[in-house]
Amino acid sequence: MNGIFSPEEITRYHADGFLIRRGLFSAEEIERLGSTARADHALDQAAVARDDGEGNKVRLSLWNHPGEGIYGMVARCRRVVDSVEQLIGGEVYHYHSKMILKDARTGGAWAWHQDYGYWYQNGVLFPDLCSVMIAVDAATRENGCLEVLKGSHRMGRINHVLSGDQAGADRERVAEAEKRLEKVYCGMEPGDAIFFHANTLHGSGPNHSENPRWAMICCYNAASNDPYKDSHHPRYTPLAKVDDSAVLGASGTGVEFADLARADRSASALAEA
């Protein structure tokens, strides 16, 4: 199977629940992605704010189908999709992507959570999903980089409850997990990426710095894990991969943003980042 990971890295992913790959995208590619996103009026208008329970907010925009623009080329390029298929162990499809807009000084925290804590409600039987967070801006502890609990995916799905506008994993269970598992602060430079399992506990702190922390997250589901019912994310849709060169060859955005304000009326849609 093609992909960027060695057998040793795949073994580590299954042990730790995540892998960081430095420089997955070049400086030119990530500058193209970032400048397109920051100039994307539709992305800005579609963004909804998630209150973290402390009065701070993080904005995000989400789309279900990758499209033909630069967002889609990033999500469909072989270096990403082939590598996710290495980790999942077979064909995957695009479950959705989103842009996380953690703005300077005002960007709030993300509660500890598992992605499968939400996606379970969508008729997804198994946690055979993987997310790829791509750093558009440098991510540091000061501006609220991603934090993960190493090996926490082996705990299985944890119950999630609301905190502010976000659904977080059961706090008592997270507190006990923090005593036993290593917390990793995933500092990243633009173009770095982290691949993580759907049951890996992750969150992030607020952004008190002068620097934004934008990131794009591409989420994939195993084709064999096709949901048994319809939801606000797609059932199995064959994914047309593109060559890596398509990222720099892309123009425009080419996606239809989801109406997250409407989706928020369903508890299963809350806080998916």
C-alpha positions in Angstrom: 0.0 0.0 0.0 1.3 3.4 -0.9 1.8 6.2 1.6 4.4 8.2 3.5 4.6 6.0 6.7 7.1 3.2 7.4 5.9 0.0 9.1 7.5 1.2 12.3 5.5 4.4 12.2 2.3 2.6 11.5 3.0 0.4 14.6 3.6 3.5 16.6 0.3 5.1 15.4 -1.6 2.1 16.6 0.2 2.2 20.0 0.0 6.0 20.5 -3.1 7.0 18.6 -1.4 9.7 16.6 1.6 10.6 14.4 3.2 13.9 13.6 4.7 14.4 10.1 6.9 17.5 9.7 6.8 19.4 6.4 3.9 17.4 4.9 3.2 20.5 2.8 5.8 22.9 1.4 6.0 26.5 2.4 4.7 27.5 -1.0 1.7 25.1 -0.7 0.7 26.1 2.8 1.1 29.8 1.9 -1.3 29.2 -1.0 -3.8 27.4 1.3 -3.5 30.1 4.0 -3.9 33.1 1.7 -6.9 31.5 -0.1 -8.6 30.8 3.2 -8.0 34.2 4.7 -9.4 35.8 1.5 -12.4 33.5 1.4 -15.4 35.6 2.2 -17.7 32.6 2.1 -15.6 30.7 4.6 -15.7 33.7 6.9 -19.4 34.1 6.6 -20.0 30.4 7.1 -17.9 30.3 10.3 -19.7 29.7 13.6 -18.3 30.4 17.0 -18.0 27.7 19.7 -17.9 29.1 23.3 -15.5 27.2 25.5 -17.5 27.7 28.7 -15.1 30.5 29.8 -16.4 33.2 27.5 -13.8 32.7 24.8 -14.8 31.5 21.3 -13.2 29.5 18.5 -14.6 29.8 15.0 -14.8 27.0 12.4 -16.2 26.5 8.9 -17.0 23.0 7.7 -17.7 21.3 4.3 -18.7 17.7 3.5 -17.4 17.2 0.0 -13.8 18.2 -1.0 -14.5 19.8 -4.3 -12.1 20.8 -7.1 -10.4 23.9 -5.5 -7.4 24.0 -3.2 -9.3 22.7 -0.2 -10.2 19.6 -2.2 -6.7 19.2 -3.6 -5.3 19.2 -0.1 -7.8 16.6 1.1 -7.6 14.4 -2.0 -3.8 14.4 -2.6 -2.1 11.1 -2.5 0.4 12.0 0.3 -2.6 12.5 2.6 -5.2 9.9 1.4 -2.7 7.1 0.7 -1.2 7.6 4.2 -4.5 7.6 5.9 -5.3 4.3 4.1 -2.0 2.9 5.5 -3.2 3.7 9.0 -6.8 2.6 8.5 -5.8 -0.5 6.5 -7.9 -0.1 3.5 -10.0 2.3 1.3 -11.2 5.5 2.9 -13.6 8.3 1.8 -13.8 12.0 2.7 -16.0 12.3 5.8 -15.7 16.1 6.0 -13.1 18.9 6.3 -13.0 22.0 8.4 -11.0 25.1 8.9 -10.3 26.0 12.6 -10.0 29.8 13.0 -8.4 30.3 16.4 -7.8 34.1 16.2 -5.2 36.1 18.1 -6.0 37.0 21.7 -9.7 35.9 21.4 -9.5 32.3 20.3 -10.9 30.0 23.0 -10.0 26.5 24.2 -11.3 23.1 22.9 -12.6 20.8 25.6 -11.0 17.4 25.8 -12.9 15.1 23.5 -12.8 12.2 21.1 -14.1 12.7 17.5 -15.9 9.4 17.7 -17.7 10.7 20.7 -19.7 12.7 18.2 -19.5 10.6 15.1 -20.9 7.5 16.9 -24.3 9.4 16.9 -24.2 9.5 13.1 -24.6 5.7 12.6 -20.9 5.0 12.3 -20.5 1.5 13.9 -16.7 1.4 14.4 -14.1 4.0 15.3 -12.3 3.3 11.9 -11.8 7.0 11.2 -8.7 9.2 11.1 -8.3 13.0 11.1 -5.4 14.9 9.6 -4.8 18.4 11.1 -2.6 20.6 8.9 -1.0 23.6 10.4 -1.7 26.8 8.4 -0.1 28.9 11.1 2.6 27.9 13.5 1.0 26.2 16.5 2.5 26.8 19.9 1.5 26.3 23.6 1.0 30.1 23.7 -1.5 30.2 20.8 -3.3 27.0 21.8 -1.7 24.1 19.9 -3.4 20.7 19.8 -2.9 18.6 22.9 -3.3 14.8 22.9 -3.2 12.1 25.6 -0.9 9.4 24.3 -2.5 6.0 24.0 -6.0 7.3 25.0 -7.6 5.7 22.0 -7.3 2.4 23.7 -9.8 3.5 26.3 -12.6 3.1 23.8 -15.5 5.6 23.4 -16.1 7.9 26.4 -19.4 9.6 27.1 -19.6 13.2 26.1 -21.4 16.1 27.8 -21.9 19.7 27.0 -19.6 22.4 28.3 -20.5 25.8 26.9 -21.2 25.3 23.2 -18.8 22.3 23.1 -19.4 18.6 23.9 -16.5 17.3 25.9 -15.5 13.9 27.2 -16.6 12.9 30.7 -14.4 15.1 33.0 -13.9 12.5 35.7 -12.6 10.0 33.2 -10.4 12.5 31.5 -8.9 13.5 34.8 -8.0 9.9 35.7 -6.6 9.4 32.2 -4.3 12.4 32.6 -2.8 10.8 35.7 -1.7 7.7 33.7 -1.1 8.9 30.2 1.4 11.3 28.8 0.1 14.7 27.6 1.7 15.7 24.4 1.7 19.4 23.2 1.7 19.2 19.4 3.7 22.2 18.4 3.8 22.5 14.7 5.2 24.8 12.0 3.1 25.7 8.9 2.9 22.6 6.7 3.3 20.1 9.5 0.5 17.7 10.1 -0.8 15.4 12.8 -2.7 12.2 11.9 -4.9 11.0 14.8 -7.3 8.2 15.7 -11.0 8.9 16.2 -10.8 7.8 19.8 -7.7 9.8 20.7 -8.5 12.3 23.5 -7.4 15.7 22.3 -8.1 19.4 23.0 -6.3 22.7 23.1 -5.8 25.7 25.3 -7.0 29.3 24.5 -5.0 31.7 22.3 -3.7 34.5 24.5 -0.9 35.4 22.0 -0.7 38.0 19.3 -0.6 35.2 16.6 -3.5 33.4 15.0 -3.6 29.6 14.9 -5.5 28.5 11.9 -5.5 24.9 10.9 -7.3 22.7 8.3 -8.6 19.3 9.5 -9.4 16.6 6.9 -11.5 13.7 8.3 -11.7 10.3 6.7 -13.9 7.2 7.3 -13.1 3.6 6.2 -15.2 2.6 3.2 -16.1 -0.6 5.1 -17.5 1.6 7.9 -20.2 3.2 5.8 -22.8 4.7 8.3 -26.1 2.7 8.6 -28.1 6.0 8.5 -28.0 9.4 7.0 -26.6 12.3 9.0 -25.1 15.8 8.5 -21.9 14.1 7.2 -21.9 11.9 4.1 -22.2 8.2 3.8 -19.7 6.3 1.6 -18.8 8.4 -1.4 -15.9 7.2 -3.6 -12.9 9.5 -3.2 -11.0 10.5 -6.4 -7.4 10.9 -5.4 -5.2 13.5 -7.1 -1.5 13.7 -7.6 0.4 15.8 -5.1 1.2 18.4 -7.7 -2.5 19.3 -7.9 -2.2 21.4 -4.7 -0.2 24.1 -6.3 -2.1 23.7 -9.5 -5.5 24.4 -7.8 -7.4 27.7 -8.1 -10.3 28.8 -6.1 -12.1 27.1 -3.2 -14.8 25.0 -4.9 -16.7 23.8 -1.8 -20.2 24.3 -0.3 -20.0 25.1 3.4 -22.3 23.3 5.8 -24.9 25.3 7.7 -23.5 24.7 11.1 -26.0 27.0 12.8 -28.7 24.6 11.7 -26.7 21.6 12.5 -26.2 22.9 16.1 -29.8 22.1 16.8 -28.7 18.5 16.9 -26.6 17.6 19.9 -24.6 15.1 17.7 -23.3 18.0 15.7 -21.7 20.0 18.5 -18.0 20.8 18.8 -16.5 18.7 16.1 -13.0 19.9 16.3 
